[in-house]
Amino acid sequence: MKHKPPTFTGGYNPVGAVKWLEEVEIIIDAM
């Protein structure tokens, strides 16, 4: 099963960055 990590578009969006990081952590924990 391939994981599709969320993409981070950059810029100044701290809420989006935190959400992206949480999603990546979930994927890493599942490995």
C-alpha angles and dihedrals in degrees: 000000000000120000117221105210115211116257121238113211095196125223126110105312109128094176091052091046092053091048091049091050092050091051092050091049090053090053092047092049090052092056 
